[in-house]
């Protein structure tokens, strides 16, 4: 029976596609604790680390899964298989 109500299908949250370099920058930053330390380790500038993090956050926001804090980015990286708890 049709009751005139239209229901949108539930959309599953998408996993954003991060480049290998984005994953490397993200996990290095998470592991070392600061953008400066990550930059030194990766031979890039802290501004470049910041740019990567901004782009990663934008990708998560576009997928409907905002990650506005460092902890949230870590959780998303684990959820999406970009890192594992065993690596930490």
VOLUMTOR-616151 format. One record per atom (N, C-alpha, C, O): residue number from 1; atom name; x, y, z. Coordinates in Angstrom, 1 decimal, always signed. Example, Ala and Ser with C-alpha at 12.3 -4.5 7.8 and 13.67 -1.06 7.14 Angstrom:
BEGIN
+--------+-------+--------+--------+--------+
| torlum | selum |     px |     py |     pz |
+--------+-------+--------+--------+--------+
|      1 |     N |  +13.2 |   -5.7 |   +7.8 |
|      1 |    CA |  +12.3 |   -4.5 |   +7.8 |
|      1 |     C |  +13.2 |   -3.3 |   +7.8 |
|      1 |     O |  +14.2 |   -3.3 |   +8.5 |
|      2 |     N |  +12.8 |   -2.2 |   +7.1 |
|      2 |    CA |  +13.7 |   -1.1 |   +7.1 |
|      2 |     C |  +12.9 |   +0.0 |   +7.9 |
|      2 |     O |  +13.4 |   +1.1 |   +8.0 |
+--------+-------+--------+--------+--------+
//
This chain:
BEGIN
+--------+-------+--------+--------+--------+
| torlum | selum |     px |     py |     pz |
+--------+-------+--------+--------+--------+
|      1 |     N |   +0.8 |   -1.2 |   +0.0 |
|      1 |    CA |   +0.0 |   +0.0 |   +0.0 |
|      1 |     C |   +0.9 |   +1.2 |   +0.0 |
|      1 |     O |   +1.9 |   +1.3 |   +0.8 |
|      2 |     N |   +0.6 |   +2.2 |   -0.8 |
|      2 |    CA |   +1.3 |   +3.4 |   -1.0 |
|      2 |     C |   +0.7 |   +4.5 |   -0.1 |
|      2 |     O |   -0.5 |   +4.8 |   -0.2 |
|      3 |     N |   +1.5 |   +5.0 |   +0.8 |
|      3 |    CA |   +0.9 |   +6.0 |   +1.8 |
|      3 |     C |   +1.3 |   +7.5 |   +1.4 |
|      3 |     O |   +1.0 |   +8.4 |   +2.1 |
|      4 |     N |   +2.0 |   +7.6 |   +0.2 |
|      4 |    CA |   +2.4 |   +9.0 |   -0.2 |
|      4 |     C |   +3.7 |   +9.5 |   +0.4 |
|      4 |     O |   +4.1 |  +10.5 |   +0.1 |
|      5 |     N |   +4.3 |   +8.7 |   +1.3 |
|      5 |    CA |   +5.5 |   +9.1 |   +2.0 |
|      5 |     C |   +6.7 |   +8.6 |   +1.2 |
|      5 |     O |   +6.7 |   +7.4 |   +0.8 |
|      6 |     N |   +7.6 |   +9.5 |   +0.9 |
|      6 |    CA |   +8.8 |   +9.1 |   +0.2 |
|      6 |     C |  +10.0 |   +9.0 |   +1.1 |
|      6 |     O |  +10.3 |   +9.9 |   +1.8 |
|      7 |     N |  +10.6 |   +7.9 |   +1.1 |
|      7 |    CA |  +11.8 |   +7.7 |   +2.0 |
|      7 |     C |  +13.0 |   +7.5 |   +1.2 |
|      7 |     O |  +13.1 |   +6.8 |   +0.2 |
|      8 |     N |  +14.0 |   +8.3 |   +1.5 |
|      8 |    CA |  +15.3 |   +8.2 |   +0.9 |
|      8 |     C |  +16.0 |   +7.0 |   +1.4 |
|      8 |     O |  +16.0 |   +6.7 |   +2.6 |
|      9 |     N |  +16.7 |   +6.3 |   +0.5 |
|      9 |    CA |  +17.5 |   +5.2 |   +1.0 |
|      9 |     C |  +18.6 |   +5.7 |   +2.0 |
|      9 |     O |  +19.2 |   +6.8 |   +1.8 |
|     10 |     N |  +18.9 |   +4.9 |   +2.9 |
|     10 |    CA |  +20.0 |   +5.2 |   +3.9 |
|     10 |     C |  +21.3 |   +5.1 |   +3.1 |
|     10 |     O |  +21.6 |   +4.0 |   +2.6 |
|     11 |     N |  +22.1 |   +6.1 |   +3.1 |
|     11 |    CA |  +23.4 |   +6.1 |   +2.4 |
|     11 |     C |  +24.5 |   +5.8 |   +3.4 |
|     11 |     O |  +24.6 |   +6.4 |   +4.4 |
|     12 |     N |  +25.2 |   +4.8 |   +3.1 |
|     12 |    CA |  +26.4 |   +4.4 |   +3.9 |
|     12 |     C |  +27.5 |   +5.4 |   +3.7 |
|     12 |     O |  +27.8 |   +5.9 |   +2.6 |
|     13 |     N |  +28.1 |   +5.8 |   +4.8 |
|     13 |    CA |  +29.2 |   +6.7 |   +4.8 |
|     13 |     C |  +30.3 |   +6.1 |   +3.9 |
|     13 |     O |  +30.7 |   +5.0 |   +3.9 |
|     14 |     N |  +30.9 |   +7.0 |   +3.1 |
|     14 |    CA |  +31.9 |   +6.6 |   +2.2 |
|     14 |     C |  +33.3 |   +6.7 |   +2.8 |
|     14 |     O |  +33.6 |   +7.6 |   +3.6 |
|     15 |     N |  +34.2 |   +5.9 |   +2.3 |
|     15 |    CA |  +35.6 |   +6.0 |   +2.7 |
|     15 |     C |  +36.3 |   +6.9 |   +1.7 |
|     15 |     O |  +36.3 |   +6.6 |   +0.5 |
|     16 |     N |  +36.8 |   +8.0 |   +2.1 |
|     16 |    CA |  +37.5 |   +8.9 |   +1.1 |
|     16 |     C |  +38.8 |   +8.2 |   +0.6 |
|     16 |     O |  +39.4 |   +7.4 |   +1.4 |
|     17 |     N |  +39.1 |   +8.5 |   -0.6 |
|     17 |    CA |  +40.4 |   +8.0 |   -1.1 |
|     17 |     C |  +41.5 |   +8.9 |   -0.9 |
|     17 |     O |  +41.5 |  +10.0 |   -1.3 |
|     18 |     N |  +42.4 |   +8.4 |   +0.0 |
|     18 |    CA |  +43.6 |   +9.2 |   +0.3 |
|     18 |     C |  +44.8 |   +8.7 |   -0.6 |
|     18 |     O |  +44.9 |   +7.5 |   -0.8 |
|     19 |     N |  +45.6 |   +9.6 |   -1.0 |
|     19 |    CA |  +46.8 |   +9.2 |   -1.8 |
|     19 |     C |  +47.8 |   +8.6 |   -0.8 |
|     19 |     O |  +47.7 |   +8.7 |   +0.4 |
|     20 |     N |  +48.7 |   +7.8 |   -1.4 |
|     20 |    CA |  +49.8 |   +7.2 |   -0.5 |
|     20 |     C |  +50.5 |   +8.3 |   +0.3 |
|     20 |     O |  +50.9 |   +8.1 |   +1.4 |
|     21 |     N |  +50.8 |   +9.4 |   -0.4 |
|     21 |    CA |  +51.5 |  +10.5 |   +0.3 |
|     21 |     C |  +50.7 |  +11.1 |   +1.4 |
|     21 |     O |  +51.2 |  +11.4 |   +2.5 |
|     22 |     N |  +49.4 |  +11.2 |   +1.2 |
|     22 |    CA |  +48.5 |  +11.7 |   +2.3 |
|     22 |     C |  +48.5 |  +10.8 |   +3.5 |
|     22 |     O |  +48.5 |  +11.2 |   +4.6 |
|     23 |     N |  +48.4 |   +9.5 |   +3.2 |
|     23 |    CA |  +48.5 |   +8.5 |   +4.3 |
|     23 |     C |  +49.8 |   +8.6 |   +5.0 |
|     23 |     O |  +49.8 |   +8.6 |   +6.3 |
|     24 |     N |  +50.9 |   +8.7 |   +4.3 |
|     24 |    CA |  +52.2 |   +8.8 |   +4.9 |
|     24 |     C |  +52.3 |  +10.1 |   +5.8 |
|     24 |     O |  +52.8 |  +10.0 |   +6.9 |
|     25 |     N |  +51.9 |  +11.2 |   +5.3 |
|     25 |    CA |  +51.9 |  +12.4 |   +6.0 |
|     25 |     C |  +51.0 |  +12.3 |   +7.3 |
|     25 |     O |  +51.4 |  +12.7 |   +8.4 |
|     26 |     N |  +49.8 |  +11.8 |   +7.1 |
|     26 |    CA |  +48.9 |  +11.7 |   +8.2 |
|     26 |     C |  +49.4 |  +10.8 |   +9.3 |
|     26 |     O |  +49.4 |  +11.2 |  +10.5 |
|     27 |     N |  +49.9 |   +9.6 |   +9.0 |
|     27 |    CA |  +50.3 |   +8.7 |  +10.0 |
|     27 |     C |  +51.6 |   +9.2 |  +10.6 |
|     27 |     O |  +51.8 |   +9.0 |  +11.8 |
|     28 |     N |  +52.5 |   +9.9 |   +9.9 |
|     28 |    CA |  +53.7 |  +10.4 |  +10.5 |
|     28 |     C |  +53.4 |  +11.5 |  +11.5 |
|     28 |     O |  +53.9 |  +11.6 |  +12.6 |
|     29 |     N |  +52.5 |  +12.4 |  +11.1 |
|     29 |    CA |  +52.0 |  +13.5 |  +12.0 |
|     29 |     C |  +51.4 |  +12.9 |  +13.2 |
|     29 |     O |  +51.7 |  +13.3 |  +14.3 |
|     30 |     N |  +50.5 |  +11.9 |  +13.1 |
|     30 |    CA |  +49.9 |  +11.3 |  +14.2 |
|     30 |     C |  +50.9 |  +10.6 |  +15.1 |
|     30 |     O |  +50.8 |  +10.7 |  +16.4 |
|     31 |     N |  +51.8 |   +9.9 |  +14.6 |
|     31 |    CA |  +52.8 |   +9.2 |  +15.3 |
|     31 |     C |  +53.8 |  +10.1 |  +16.1 |
|     31 |     O |  +54.2 |   +9.9 |  +17.2 |
|     32 |     N |  +54.3 |  +11.2 |  +15.4 |
|     32 |    CA |  +55.3 |  +12.1 |  +16.0 |
|     32 |     C |  +54.7 |  +13.2 |  +16.8 |
|     32 |     O |  +55.4 |  +13.8 |  +17.6 |
|     33 |     N |  +53.5 |  +13.5 |  +16.6 |
|     33 |    CA |  +52.8 |  +14.4 |  +17.5 |
|     33 |     C |  +52.8 |  +15.9 |  +17.1 |
|     33 |     O |  +52.0 |  +16.7 |  +17.6 |
|     34 |     N |  +53.6 |  +16.3 |  +16.2 |
|     34 |    CA |  +53.6 |  +17.7 |  +15.7 |
|     34 |     C |  +53.9 |  +17.8 |  +14.2 |
|     34 |     O |  +54.5 |  +16.9 |  +13.6 |
|     35 |     N |  +53.4 |  +18.8 |  +13.6 |
|     35 |    CA |  +53.6 |  +19.1 |  +12.2 |
|     35 |     C |  +55.1 |  +19.3 |  +11.9 |
|     35 |     O |  +55.6 |  +18.9 |  +10.9 |
|     36 |     N |  +55.7 |  +20.0 |  +12.9 |
|     36 |    CA |  +57.2 |  +20.3 |  +12.7 |
|     36 |     C |  +58.0 |  +19.0 |  +12.7 |
|     36 |     O |  +58.9 |  +18.8 |  +11.8 |
|     37 |     N |  +57.7 |  +18.1 |  +13.6 |
|     37 |    CA |  +58.4 |  +16.8 |  +13.6 |
|     37 |     C |  +58.1 |  +16.0 |  +12.4 |
|     37 |     O |  +59.0 |  +15.3 |  +11.8 |
|     38 |     N |  +56.9 |  +15.9 |  +12.0 |
|     38 |    CA |  +56.5 |  +15.2 |  +10.8 |
|     38 |     C |  +57.2 |  +15.8 |   +9.6 |
|     38 |     O |  +57.7 |  +15.0 |   +8.7 |
|     39 |     N |  +57.3 |  +17.1 |   +9.5 |
|     39 |    CA |  +57.9 |  +17.7 |   +8.3 |
|     39 |     C |  +59.4 |  +17.4 |   +8.3 |
|     39 |     O |  +59.9 |  +17.1 |   +7.2 |
|     40 |     N |  +60.0 |  +17.4 |   +9.4 |
|     40 |    CA |  +61.5 |  +17.1 |   +9.5 |
|     40 |     C |  +61.7 |  +15.6 |   +9.0 |
|     40 |     O |  +62.6 |  +15.4 |   +8.2 |
|     41 |     N |  +60.9 |  +14.7 |   +9.5 |
|     41 |    CA |  +61.0 |  +13.3 |   +9.2 |
|     41 |     C |  +60.8 |  +13.1 |   +7.7 |
|     41 |     O |  +61.5 |  +12.2 |   +7.1 |
|     42 |     N |  +59.9 |  +13.8 |   +7.1 |
|     42 |    CA |  +59.5 |  +13.6 |   +5.7 |
|     42 |     C |  +60.2 |  +14.5 |   +4.7 |
|     42 |     O |  +60.0 |  +14.5 |   +3.5 |
|     43 |     N |  +61.1 |  +15.4 |   +5.2 |
|     43 |    CA |  +61.8 |  +16.3 |   +4.4 |
|     43 |     C |  +60.9 |  +17.3 |   +3.6 |
|     43 |     O |  +61.1 |  +17.5 |   +2.4 |
|     44 |     N |  +59.9 |  +17.8 |   +4.3 |
|     44 |    CA |  +59.0 |  +18.8 |   +3.7 |
|     44 |     C |  +58.8 |  +19.9 |   +4.8 |
|     44 |     O |  +59.3 |  +19.7 |   +5.9 |
|     45 |     N |  +58.1 |  +20.9 |   +4.4 |
|     45 |    CA |  +57.9 |  +22.0 |   +5.3 |
|     45 |     C |  +56.7 |  +21.8 |   +6.2 |
|     45 |     O |  +55.8 |  +21.0 |   +5.8 |
|     46 |     N |  +56.6 |  +22.4 |   +7.4 |
|     46 |    CA |  +55.4 |  +22.3 |   +8.2 |
|     46 |     C |  +54.2 |  +22.8 |   +7.5 |
|     46 |     O |  +53.1 |  +22.2 |   +7.7 |
|     47 |     N |  +54.4 |  +23.8 |   +6.6 |
|     47 |    CA |  +53.2 |  +24.3 |   +5.8 |
|     47 |     C |  +52.7 |  +23.2 |   +4.9 |
|     47 |     O |  +51.5 |  +23.1 |   +4.7 |
|     48 |     N |  +53.6 |  +22.4 |   +4.3 |
|     48 |    CA |  +53.2 |  +21.3 |   +3.5 |
|     48 |     C |  +52.4 |  +20.2 |   +4.2 |
|     48 |     O |  +51.4 |  +19.7 |   +3.8 |
|     49 |     N |  +52.9 |  +19.9 |   +5.5 |
|     49 |    CA |  +52.1 |  +19.0 |   +6.3 |
|     49 |     C |  +50.7 |  +19.6 |   +6.6 |
|     49 |     O |  +49.7 |  +18.8 |   +6.5 |
|     50 |     N |  +50.6 |  +20.8 |   +6.9 |
|     50 |    CA |  +49.4 |  +21.5 |   +7.1 |
|     50 |     C |  +48.4 |  +21.4 |   +5.9 |
|     50 |     O |  +47.2 |  +21.1 |   +6.1 |
|     51 |     N |  +49.0 |  +21.6 |   +4.8 |
|     51 |    CA |  +48.2 |  +21.5 |   +3.5 |
|     51 |     C |  +47.6 |  +20.1 |   +3.3 |
|     51 |     O |  +46.5 |  +20.0 |   +3.0 |
|     52 |     N |  +48.5 |  +19.1 |   +3.6 |
|     52 |    CA |  +48.0 |  +17.7 |   +3.4 |
|     52 |     C |  +46.9 |  +17.5 |   +4.4 |
|     52 |     O |  +45.8 |  +16.9 |   +4.1 |
|     53 |     N |  +47.0 |  +17.9 |   +5.7 |
|     53 |    CA |  +46.0 |  +17.7 |   +6.7 |
|     53 |     C |  +44.7 |  +18.4 |   +6.3 |
|     53 |     O |  +43.6 |  +17.8 |   +6.5 |
|     54 |     N |  +44.8 |  +19.6 |   +5.8 |
|     54 |    CA |  +43.6 |  +20.3 |   +5.4 |
|     54 |     C |  +42.9 |  +19.6 |   +4.3 |
|     54 |     O |  +41.7 |  +19.4 |   +4.3 |
|     55 |     N |  +43.6 |  +19.1 |   +3.3 |
|     55 |    CA |  +43.0 |  +18.3 |   +2.2 |
|     55 |     C |  +42.4 |  +17.0 |   +2.7 |
|     55 |     O |  +41.3 |  +16.6 |   +2.2 |
|     56 |     N |  +43.1 |  +16.3 |   +3.6 |
|     56 |    CA |  +42.5 |  +15.1 |   +4.2 |
|     56 |     C |  +41.2 |  +15.4 |   +4.9 |
|     56 |     O |  +40.2 |  +14.7 |   +4.7 |
|     57 |     N |  +41.2 |  +16.4 |   +5.7 |
|     57 |    CA |  +39.9 |  +16.8 |   +6.4 |
|     57 |     C |  +38.8 |  +17.1 |   +5.4 |
|     57 |     O |  +37.7 |  +16.8 |   +5.6 |
|     58 |     N |  +39.2 |  +17.8 |   +4.3 |
|     58 |    CA |  +38.2 |  +18.2 |   +3.3 |
|     58 |     C |  +37.6 |  +16.9 |   +2.7 |
|     58 |     O |  +36.4 |  +16.9 |   +2.4 |
|     59 |     N |  +38.5 |  +15.9 |   +2.4 |
|     59 |    CA |  +38.0 |  +14.7 |   +1.8 |
|     59 |     C |  +37.0 |  +14.0 |   +2.8 |
|     59 |     O |  +36.0 |  +13.5 |   +2.3 |
|     60 |     N |  +37.3 |  +14.0 |   +4.0 |
|     60 |    CA |  +36.4 |  +13.3 |   +5.0 |
|     60 |     C |  +35.1 |  +14.1 |   +5.1 |
|     60 |     O |  +34.0 |  +13.5 |   +5.2 |
|     61 |     N |  +35.2 |  +15.4 |   +5.1 |
|     61 |    CA |  +34.0 |  +16.2 |   +5.2 |
|     61 |     C |  +33.1 |  +16.0 |   +3.9 |
|     61 |     O |  +31.9 |  +15.9 |   +4.0 |
|     62 |     N |  +33.7 |  +15.9 |   +2.8 |
|     62 |    CA |  +33.0 |  +15.7 |   +1.5 |
|     62 |     C |  +32.3 |  +14.3 |   +1.5 |
|     62 |     O |  +31.3 |  +14.1 |   +0.9 |
|     63 |     N |  +32.9 |  +13.4 |   +2.3 |
|     63 |    CA |  +32.3 |  +12.0 |   +2.4 |
|     63 |     C |  +31.2 |  +12.0 |   +3.5 |
|     63 |     O |  +30.7 |  +10.9 |   +3.7 |
|     64 |     N |  +31.0 |  +13.1 |   +4.1 |
|     64 |    CA |  +30.0 |  +13.1 |   +5.2 |
|     64 |     C |  +30.5 |  +12.6 |   +6.5 |
|     64 |     O |  +29.7 |  +12.2 |   +7.4 |
|     65 |     N |  +31.8 |  +12.6 |   +6.7 |
|     65 |    CA |  +32.4 |  +12.1 |   +7.9 |
|     65 |     C |  +33.5 |  +13.0 |   +8.4 |
|     65 |     O |  +34.7 |  +12.7 |   +8.4 |
|     66 |     N |  +33.1 |  +14.1 |   +8.9 |
|     66 |    CA |  +34.0 |  +15.2 |   +9.4 |
|     66 |     C |  +35.0 |  +14.6 |  +10.4 |
|     66 |     O |  +34.7 |  +13.7 |  +11.2 |
|     67 |     N |  +36.2 |  +15.1 |  +10.4 |
|     67 |    CA |  +37.2 |  +14.8 |  +11.3 |
|     67 |     C |  +38.0 |  +16.1 |  +11.7 |
|     67 |     O |  +39.0 |  +16.4 |  +11.1 |
|     68 |     N |  +37.4 |  +16.8 |  +12.6 |
|     68 |    CA |  +37.9 |  +18.1 |  +12.9 |
|     68 |     C |  +39.0 |  +18.2 |  +13.9 |
|     68 |     O |  +39.7 |  +19.2 |  +14.1 |
|     69 |     N |  +39.3 |  +17.0 |  +14.6 |
|     69 |    CA |  +40.3 |  +17.0 |  +15.6 |
|     69 |     C |  +41.3 |  +15.9 |  +15.2 |
|     69 |     O |  +41.1 |  +15.1 |  +14.3 |
|     70 |     N |  +42.5 |  +16.0 |  +15.8 |
|     70 |    CA |  +43.5 |  +15.0 |  +15.6 |
|     70 |     C |  +43.0 |  +13.6 |  +16.0 |
|     70 |     O |  +43.3 |  +12.6 |  +15.3 |
|     71 |     N |  +42.3 |  +13.5 |  +17.1 |
|     71 |    CA |  +41.8 |  +12.2 |  +17.5 |
|     71 |     C |  +40.8 |  +11.7 |  +16.5 |
|     71 |     O |  +40.7 |  +10.5 |  +16.3 |
|     72 |     N |  +39.9 |  +12.5 |  +16.0 |
|     72 |    CA |  +39.0 |  +12.1 |  +15.0 |
|     72 |     C |  +39.6 |  +11.6 |  +13.7 |
|     72 |     O |  +39.2 |  +10.6 |  +13.1 |
|     73 |     N |  +40.7 |  +12.3 |  +13.3 |
|     73 |    CA |  +41.4 |  +11.8 |  +12.1 |
|     73 |     C |  +42.1 |  +10.4 |  +12.4 |
|     73 |     O |  +42.1 |   +9.6 |  +11.5 |
|     74 |     N |  +42.6 |  +10.2 |  +13.6 |
|     74 |    CA |  +43.2 |   +8.9 |  +13.9 |
|     74 |     C |  +42.1 |   +7.9 |  +13.9 |
|     74 |     O |  +42.3 |   +6.8 |  +13.3 |
|     75 |     N |  +40.9 |   +8.1 |  +14.4 |
|     75 |    CA |  +39.8 |   +7.2 |  +14.4 |
|     75 |     C |  +39.4 |   +6.9 |  +13.0 |
|     75 |     O |  +39.2 |   +5.7 |  +12.7 |
|     76 |     N |  +39.3 |   +7.9 |  +12.2 |
|     76 |    CA |  +38.9 |   +7.7 |  +10.8 |
|     76 |     C |  +39.9 |   +6.8 |  +10.0 |
|     76 |     O |  +39.6 |   +5.9 |   +9.3 |
|     77 |     N |  +41.2 |   +7.1 |  +10.3 |
|     77 |    CA |  +42.3 |   +6.4 |   +9.6 |
|     77 |     C |  +42.2 |   +4.9 |  +10.0 |
|     77 |     O |  +42.4 |   +4.0 |   +9.1 |
|     78 |     N |  +41.9 |   +4.6 |  +11.2 |
|     78 |    CA |  +41.8 |   +3.2 |  +11.7 |
|     78 |     C |  +40.5 |   +2.6 |  +11.1 |
|     78 |     O |  +40.6 |   +1.5 |  +10.5 |
|     79 |     N |  +39.4 |   +3.3 |  +11.1 |
|     79 |    CA |  +38.1 |   +2.8 |  +10.6 |
|     79 |     C |  +38.2 |   +2.5 |   +9.1 |
|     79 |     O |  +37.7 |   +1.5 |   +8.6 |
|     80 |     N |  +39.0 |   +3.2 |   +8.4 |
|     80 |    CA |  +39.1 |   +3.1 |   +6.9 |
|     80 |     C |  +40.3 |   +2.3 |   +6.5 |
|     80 |     O |  +40.5 |   +2.1 |   +5.3 |
|     81 |     N |  +41.0 |   +1.7 |   +7.4 |
|     81 |    CA |  +42.1 |   +0.8 |   +7.1 |
|     81 |     C |  +43.4 |   +1.5 |   +6.6 |
|     81 |     O |  +44.3 |   +0.8 |   +6.1 |
|     82 |     N |  +43.5 |   +2.8 |   +6.9 |
|     82 |    CA |  +44.8 |   +3.5 |   +6.5 |
|     82 |     C |  +45.9 |   +3.2 |   +7.5 |
|     82 |     O |  +47.0 |   +3.4 |   +7.2 |
|     83 |     N |  +45.5 |   +2.8 |   +8.7 |
|     83 |    CA |  +46.4 |   +2.3 |   +9.7 |
|     83 |     C |  +45.7 |   +1.3 |  +10.6 |
|     83 |     O |  +44.4 |   +1.2 |  +10.5 |
|     84 |     N |  +46.4 |   +0.7 |  +11.5 |
|     84 |    CA |  +45.7 |   -0.3 |  +12.4 |
|     84 |     C |  +46.2 |   +0.1 |  +13.8 |
|     84 |     O |  +47.2 |   +0.7 |  +14.0 |
|     85 |     N |  +45.4 |   -0.4 |  +14.8 |
|     85 |    CA |  +45.8 |   -0.2 |  +16.2 |
|     85 |     C |  +47.1 |   -0.9 |  +16.5 |
|     85 |     O |  +47.9 |   -0.5 |  +17.3 |
|     86 |     N |  +47.3 |   -2.0 |  +15.8 |
|     86 |    CA |  +48.5 |   -2.8 |  +16.1 |
|     86 |     C |  +49.8 |   -2.0 |  +15.7 |
|     86 |     O |  +50.9 |   -2.3 |  +16.3 |
|     87 |     N |  +49.7 |   -1.1 |  +14.8 |
|     87 |    CA |  +50.8 |   -0.3 |  +14.4 |
|     87 |     C |  +51.2 |   +0.7 |  +15.4 |
|     87 |     O |  +52.3 |   +1.2 |  +15.3 |
|     88 |     N |  +50.4 |   +0.9 |  +16.4 |
|     88 |    CA |  +50.6 |   +2.0 |  +17.4 |
|     88 |     C |  +51.1 |   +1.3 |  +18.7 |
|     88 |     O |  +51.3 |   +2.0 |  +19.6 |
+--------+-------+--------+--------+--------+
//
